[in-house]
Amino acid sequence: SPSPLSLALSSLPPLSPSPLPSPLSPSPLPSLLSLSTLPLLSFSPLPLLSPSPFSSLPLSRMDHPFTVVVAIDFGTTSSGYAFSFTQDPEAIHMMRRWEGGDPGVANQKSPTSLLLTPELKFHSFGFAARDNYHDLDPEEAQHWLYFDKFKMKIHSTTDLTMETELEAVSGRKVRAIDVFSHALRFFRVHALKEVKDQSSSLLEGDEVRWVITVPAVWRQPAKQFMREAAYLAGLVSPDTPEQLLIALEPEAASIYCRKLRLHQVIDLSLRPMTNGLSLESDGSRPFDSSFRQAREQLRKARHSRTFLVERGTGELWSEMQTGDRYIVADCGGGTVDLTVHQIEQPQGTLKELYKVSGGPYGAVGVDLAFEAMLCKIFGEDFIESFKAKRPAAWVDLTIAFEARKRTATPGRSNALNISLPFSFIDFYKRYRGQSVETALRKSNMNIVKWSSQGMLRLTPEAMNELFQPTINNIIKHIEELMQRQEVQGVRFLFLVGGFAESPMLQRAAQNALGQTCRIIIPQDVGLTILKGAVLFGLDPTVVRVRRCPLTYGVGVLNRFVEGRHPRDKLLVKEGRDWCTDILDRFVSVDQSVALGEVVRRSYTPARSGQRKIIINIYCSVSDDVVYISDPGVRKCGAITLDLPEALPGAVAGAERREIRATMQFGDTEIKVTAVDMVTNQTVRAAIDFLSN
């Protein structure tokens, strides 16, 4: 049925464009009503944010106890899972060693690569997908669908829906939601098998709490997309949404960093510096040696694959005073996410101090720079043609670069060799009628040489050129964040995520930021988020206060005031003048919202017999907005309230029913519940950011 026009009651003084009072104090904003009931009903205004009746309950035990928590770290370049039994929460079990693997890459995680058959059926994931794709005949490979690094598409798509498509390497397209659900289904099967092998009792499906990690800079539609993919993959049923938690990647890392002991970290700030440079002459030793030790310890721990975490907080934390602030920079494959936390003693909970920031500055930026360099040398038309005609060889080339990328260190004096697949050399000769060597000579790229053994030799200058733009973006972003008023006095910077393993990034961070704060890198830095996600699943209440990334609200009517409201907003209804499109805000950008705090609004159907109320939600990156038509305000979702049939005998007052909606903004996802105030029955309420 058509959406009712939600109205604000006129019993209150009209809204002026002046800033609204702090939403944590009782607000003079009117409750919302539908047009037809205007003269009949009036509700007293409710405080905008009030603690929910559940806020005193431990959320993790509210519904029913889970036996095991399984976390999936769904990364841009690599993915993995880990789990912990609630009876033994100090032990985190990492997933089994994957078949395959790249030389020289110590890896607990698997590449985020998926292979589908020409009939769009699931074939394989991870190393298996990559290897199988590689072994296909080039002609045949064009009919198969190979996806890698596909998570970035969700971040970059502005109007994400269930119908958004992803393009395979061969150019064929398929729905993104299907690609994601295939990957999650793969993890579900593997994780459950492993959990069952380790569990003494029979495990029921509803005893597992699942956690999926997403970048903190992702907006609501992308988070909802991951949830829908999980439903489709059979992780949990849409009827038990509380069985699945969406964890924010830097937040998970922060939760794990609280548990660190001193021997589990590398402290870059303890390195001797002169004029901002390390005293080591070759520039690589301080990182290499400590990372070699760390990797060695990791290898020893590998056969058990079980990590023990502190029951309380780790030694590193005992150095931190109550109120100490720290930044977690999650440097992943696709995105870099920055979060600022303050620790609250004695309970050890975390409070977010500034809205999350970041952007697409992950390690993939270095890969794209390499591709751009190849285009410059061999021509963009050739590279596109090579990708389309020899897709498996292209994947080979990217793997070869990935392995070399990991060995790049600052101050390295010799060139890095990257093998060009034979089919690249052969295809180029046929395509251009000249050799690869000639192309290099003609390109005037002096920083890339040709080796007679069929390799591209990237000089240290070339590697610097590939890394610098991405690294500069990361450092600039951290520096800008540190200059903000709310972030003054940061004592620690934790570098986590796969890209944090790069000595190039470590050195740049040390040079730029080493004088301002201590830079800490957990040893198993690529697994930090995975372990933190398990801890988050065991206790989702650990982050007590978050900051709103956007301003959210709905459009309402208010009494029209001549001279204050623009004429084009005037609506005359039953002899009264109303101002349309006023934004009734639920929460403001960068506002602190504690777990369990809620926003309440009342709505009433426009006519009797109405079975649905649909309320559009608007959002803005700025708080300086008055109308939903202001620049920068956009419709981002809708709340749907399903109305049960009115009770027999209540016909006369049926249209005056009050439906009270309660919204939570303090969690990793926005949640809504609703109650019919006449019958006290729960009303089915949904909030949708995808079908926009």
PyMOL commands that set and color helices and strands:
alter all, ss='L'
color gray80, all
select helices_A, chain A and resi 35-37+59-61+127-135+138-141+151-156+176-198+205-207+220-232+241-243+249-257+262-264+268-270+285-302+315-318+364-378+380-389+391-407+422-432+436-442+460-482+485-487+498-501+503-513+525-538+567-569+654-656
alter helices_A, ss='H'
color red, helices_A
select strands_A, chain A and resi 6-8+32-34+49-51+68-74+78-85+91-94+110-111+113-116+122-125+145-148+165-167+173-175+208-214+244-248+265-267+273-274+277-278+306-308+325-331+336-344+349-359+416-419+448-451+455-458+490-496+518-522+543-547+551-559+570-573+576-587+592-594+597-603+612-620+634-642+659-664+671-676+681-688
alter strands_A, ss='S'
color yellow, strands_A
deselect
rebuild
show_as cartoon
